[in-house]
Amino acid sequence: MQLELDDAIIQSTGLTADELRLELALRLYQEEKISMGQGGRLSGLGAIRFQQELGKRNIPVNFSEGDLLHDVETLRKAGRL
């Protein structure tokens, strides 16, 4: 699905289209509506640069206990723990 916005709407924000995409991605990520990978794709930055942008803005990374347990299990399977 492709989302199209009228140029007048974009201009009324005072942001470029790229800045608006980033702001939307950041907001949706903060509200836990999208993942970091999705935020990276939506913003056009990729996951790593999106994560750096989160850090610049002091937006905490969404990392649940379930995420931690999954990572620990992955490390165990890889023989790293």
Secondary structure, DSSP 8 states (H G I E B T S, - for coil): ------HHHHHHHTS-HHHHHHHHHHHHHHTTSS-HHHHHHHHTS-HHHHHHHHHHTT------HHHHHHHHHHHHHTT--
